[in-house]
Amino acid sequence: MHGEVVMAGPPKVFHKRDFPVAEVRRFLEPGPIVLVSSAWKGERNIMTLGWHMVMGFEPSLLACYIWEENHSFSLIRRSRQCVINLPAAELVDTVVGIGNCSGTEGDKFERFGLTAQRATQVDAPLIGQCHSSFECKLHDGSQVGKHGLFIWEVVKAHVAATPKIPTTLHYRGEGRFMVSGPDISRRSRFKPGNL
């Protein structure tokens, strides 16, 4: 069927390279669905998240809303760190599955056949099957109690060399996703400071 993503075999594990943390906005500004991994005192979890935004470039700041009833909320609040992982469109069923279950029901890495990779700056694991992984430490927790808003500093970025621009998922509600499409370049029309 047109527009349907078909998975053939297990998703590949991306080999990532170091990437400038000030440039992670290139992957996050379009508002893609992300998978947030967390860890605290031997427990780890993954949650599906769509409510995030870029807040600054240097330092690289991202904010995300996490509902206090979500199992990841307490792990993230206590550890004050996480990894924001960017899945490509072929992981759509995994993204939905992770969002439909709780970390209290067991280890989601095992349940969904995902590869936990060691981070270098935080204790939370990277997700090997995601195109990009951004290690984050809490920059400002002043809005967590009132709004569930965590403001993160990206302290390390890992991005796969290919594809250069991944096909990402963007949630539209009602169980429907938009898949990112082709680029349209207007680079020559931008002021250099706005690129």
C-alpha positions in Angstrom: 0.0 0.0 0.0 1.1 3.5 -0.7 2.6 5.3 2.3 3.1 2.2 4.4 6.5 1.4 6.0 7.4 -2.2 5.7 10.1 -3.7 7.9 12.2 -6.5 6.5 14.2 -8.2 9.2 15.7 -6.7 12.4 16.6 -3.0 12.2 20.2 -2.3 11.7 22.5 -0.8 14.3 23.9 2.5 13.2 27.6 3.2 13.6 27.7 6.8 14.9 30.5 9.4 14.8 31.1 12.4 17.0 29.0 15.3 16.0 29.1 19.0 17.2 26.5 19.4 20.0 25.7 23.0 18.8 24.4 21.5 15.5 21.9 18.9 16.9 19.1 21.3 16.1 19.5 20.2 12.5 17.9 16.9 13.6 15.4 18.2 16.1 13.9 21.4 14.9 11.4 19.7 12.5 9.8 18.2 15.7 10.4 14.5 15.1 9.3 11.8 17.5 12.2 10.8 19.8 12.9 7.9 22.1 14.2 9.1 25.5 16.3 6.5 27.4 17.0 6.9 31.1 18.7 5.0 33.9 18.8 5.2 37.7 20.2 2.8 40.3 20.4 -0.2 37.9 17.0 0.4 36.3 16.7 1.6 32.7 13.7 2.7 30.6 12.7 4.1 27.2 9.8 6.4 26.5 8.3 7.8 23.3 8.2 11.6 23.2 7.0 14.2 20.8 6.9 17.3 23.0 10.3 18.9 22.8 12.0 22.0 21.4 15.3 23.6 20.8 16.1 26.4 23.2 19.7 27.4 22.4 22.7 26.6 20.3 25.8 27.2 22.5 25.4 25.7 24.9 23.1 23.3 23.0 19.8 23.4 25.0 16.7 21.3 24.5 13.5 21.3 26.5 11.0 18.5 26.8 7.7 17.9 28.6 7.5 14.6 30.6 4.2 13.7 32.3 4.8 13.0 36.0 2.8 9.7 35.8 5.2 8.4 33.2 7.5 5.7 34.6 10.5 7.5 33.0 9.7 10.7 34.9 11.1 9.5 38.3 14.2 7.9 36.7 15.0 11.1 34.8 14.2 13.5 37.7 16.4 11.5 40.1 19.3 11.0 37.7 19.1 14.5 36.1 20.2 13.1 32.8 18.9 11.1 29.8 19.7 10.3 26.1 17.4 11.7 23.4 17.5 9.2 20.5 16.2 9.9 17.0 14.5 6.9 15.4 14.0 6.7 11.6 10.7 5.9 10.1 11.4 2.1 9.8 11.1 2.0 13.6 7.5 3.2 13.6 6.0 0.0 15.1 8.7 0.0 17.8 8.0 3.7 18.6 4.3 2.9 19.0 5.0 -0.2 21.1 7.3 1.6 23.4 4.6 4.3 23.9 1.9 1.7 24.6 3.6 0.0 27.5 5.1 1.0 30.8 8.6 0.5 32.1 7.0 -1.2 35.1 6.2 -4.1 32.8 9.8 -5.0 32.1 12.9 -3.9 30.3 12.0 -2.2 27.0 15.4 -2.8 25.4 14.8 -6.6 25.8 11.1 -6.4 24.9 11.7 -4.6 21.6 15.1 -6.1 20.7 17.0 -2.8 21.0 20.7 -2.5 21.5 21.8 -0.5 24.6 25.1 1.3 23.9 27.2 2.9 26.6 27.1 6.7 26.7 30.3 8.7 27.4 28.9 11.5 29.5 25.8 10.1 31.2 24.6 6.8 32.7 21.6 6.4 30.4 22.2 4.2 27.4 22.1 5.1 23.7 19.8 3.2 21.5 21.9 1.5 18.8 19.0 1.3 16.2 18.4 5.0 16.3 20.1 7.3 13.7 21.2 9.8 16.3 21.7 9.9 20.1 22.1 13.1 22.2 23.5 12.7 25.7 21.8 15.3 28.0 22.4 16.6 31.5 19.8 18.7 33.3 20.6 22.4 32.7 17.5 23.9 34.4 15.0 22.0 36.6 13.1 25.0 37.8 10.0 24.1 35.7 9.9 20.4 36.4 7.7 20.5 39.5 5.2 23.0 38.1 5.1 22.1 34.4 7.0 18.8 33.9 9.4 20.8 31.7 13.0 19.6 31.7 15.6 21.9 30.1 18.6 19.9 29.0 22.1 20.7 27.8 23.3 18.3 25.1 26.8 17.3 26.3 27.6 14.8 23.6 26.1 14.0 20.2 26.4 10.8 18.2 25.1 10.9 14.6 25.2 8.2 11.9 27.2 9.2 8.8 24.6 7.8 6.5 22.0 8.6 5.7 23.0 12.2 6.2 19.4 13.2 6.8 17.2 10.4 8.2 13.5 9.9 7.3 11.9 10.8 10.6 8.4 10.3 12.1 6.2 13.3 13.1 3.1 12.5 15.1 -0.2 14.0 13.8 -2.5 12.5 16.5 -5.2 9.9 16.1 -2.6 7.2 15.6 -1.2 8.8 12.4 2.3 9.8 11.6 3.7 12.1 8.9 7.0 10.9 7.5 9.6 13.5 6.6 10.0 14.1 2.9 12.6 15.4 0.5 14.7 18.5 1.2 14.0 21.8 -0.5 17.1 24.0 -0.5 17.0 27.8 -0.2 20.5 28.1 1.3 21.4 30.9 -1.1 18.6 33.1 0.2 19.6 32.8 3.9 21.7 35.3 5.7 24.9 33.5 6.8 24.1 34.0 10.5 20.7 32.3 10.1 21.8 29.0 8.6 
